[in-house]
Amino acid sequence: MDLVRDAKQKLEEEAQRIEYELRVTLPKEIQAAMGQGDLSENAEYEAAKERQSTLHGRLGQIRKRLADLSRIDMAGIPRDRAGLGSEVTVENLEDGSAITYTLVIPELADGNKSFVSIASPVGKGLMHRRAGESVTITIPRGTLEYEVRRVVTLFGDVIEPPV
């Protein structure tokens, strides 16, 4: 899995949709609204102009994030502990259940908890952890008490606690 390439592709697709809306859809809406006469009280015109401003802002964010992603140094990702792209299996110390998280950049995080952003509380808590370590993570609903049972790095290295 190439996390950076996947994130770039997702952002580039969003940028293309925004650029199309800015170049094609919104100019038509603005032109139609202008044809209705007095612009000072024209809600359609104001809404289209506001949407145009919002899209320009988002496009700027995407371009900055794409530049940031181009600077990620894959050589700096650890091979002996959890890092970007690692699958981290933890045991919940409260109920003994196990869950596996994959640590990803924010653009690839999903809502079902398997791909967790390294910017989230869980992602931050698991970064740089080694197998066998315990960690307490504060989340909005309280705290999570985990023990790291296994780490599979982005490079395929498997780290488990000594027996």
N, C-alpha and C positions, 0 to 999 in steps of 0.2 A: 504494500500500500504506500503510495507516494502522497503523503499528507499535504505537502506544499503544492504539488501539482494539482491535486484535487481542489484545494482551497482557491488557487488561482483560477481554475476553470469555472468554479461556482461564481466567483466575483466577476470574472470577465463576461459570463452570461448575463448576470444582473446588469452590468454596465451597458451591454448591448441593448437590453430591453429599455433601459433608461434613455439611452441615446436615441433610440427609435421614437420613444414617446416625445422627447424634446424636439426632434427634427420633424416628425410627421404628425403625430396625434395632437399635441398641444397647439402648434401653429394653426391647425384647422379650427380647434375650439376657440382660440383667441380671435381668429378672423371672423368666425360666425358670431361671437359675442359682440365684436366691434360693429358688425352690421346691424345690431339691434338699436343702435343710437347712443344716447347719453351714457358714457362710461362711468360717470361719477356714482351712479346708483345701479350698476349692472353687476349682479351677484355672480353670474356665470363668468364674466370677464375677471372679476376679482379672484374667484376660485381657481381659474386656470392660471392666472399669474402667480398665485400662491403655490400652486402645485409645481409650476415651473421653477420657482425659487427653491422649493424643497428638493426637487430632483437634482438641481445643480449642486446643492449641498451634499446630497448622498453620493453623487458621482465623484465629487472631490474626495470624500471619505474613501470610496472604493479605490481610487487612484493612489491615495496615500497608503492604503493597506496593501495593495499590490506591490508597491515599492518596498514596504517593510518586509513582505514575504520573500522578496528577491534577495534580501540580506540575511536570511536564516542560514546559519552555518551548521550543516549536518554533521560536520566533524566534531562539533562541540556537544553533541548529544551523548550522554553517558552510556557505557556498555555494562556497567556493574550495578546499576540501580535504576529506579524508575525515572524516565524522562519522556520527552515528546515522542509519541508513537508507541509507547510501552503499553502492554496489557498488564494490568495489575489486579491480581486476585487477592481479595481481602476477606477476612473472617470478621463478622460483626460480633464483638465480644459480649453484647447483650443477649443475643439469641442464638449465636452459633452458626447463623446462615452465612453462606459465601456469595460473593458477587464479584464479577470481573468488570473492570472499567478499562477503556482504552483512552489514554491521554492524548487529546487532539487540540489543535488551534481552534479558537472560538468559532470560526466559520464552519467547522465540520461537526461541532457538538450537536447532539440530537436530544430530543425531549424524553427518550425512553431510558435514559441513564447509562446506556452502554458506551457511548462516545461522550466523554466528559471533557469540557474545556479546561485547559491548564490555567485559565483565568478565574475559574469558579472556585468556591471554597473547597470542594472535594478535590478538584484537580491540583490546586495549590498545596493541599494537605498531603497528597500522595507523591508529588514531585520530589525527586531525590531520595525517596525512601528505599530501603533495602529489605529483602525478604527477612522475616523474623522481627522486624521493628513494629512497635505499637504506635498508634497515632490517634490523637483526639482532634476531631474536626468540628468546628462550630459552623452550623448552618442556620438559616432563618428559623427552622422548627426546633432547634436545640443543639445537641451535640451527638456526634457519631464516635463510637469507640471501635477502632479497627486494629487488627493485626495483619500485616502484609504477609501473605502465605506464599506468593509466587509472583515473579516479575519476568515477563518476556519482553525484551527490549525491541526497539525498532529494527535492530540488526539480527534478531532471532536468537540472541543469547538468552538462556533460561537460567534464572537465579532463584533458588529455593533455599530455605533456611537449613543450616547444618542439622543433621540428625543426631 
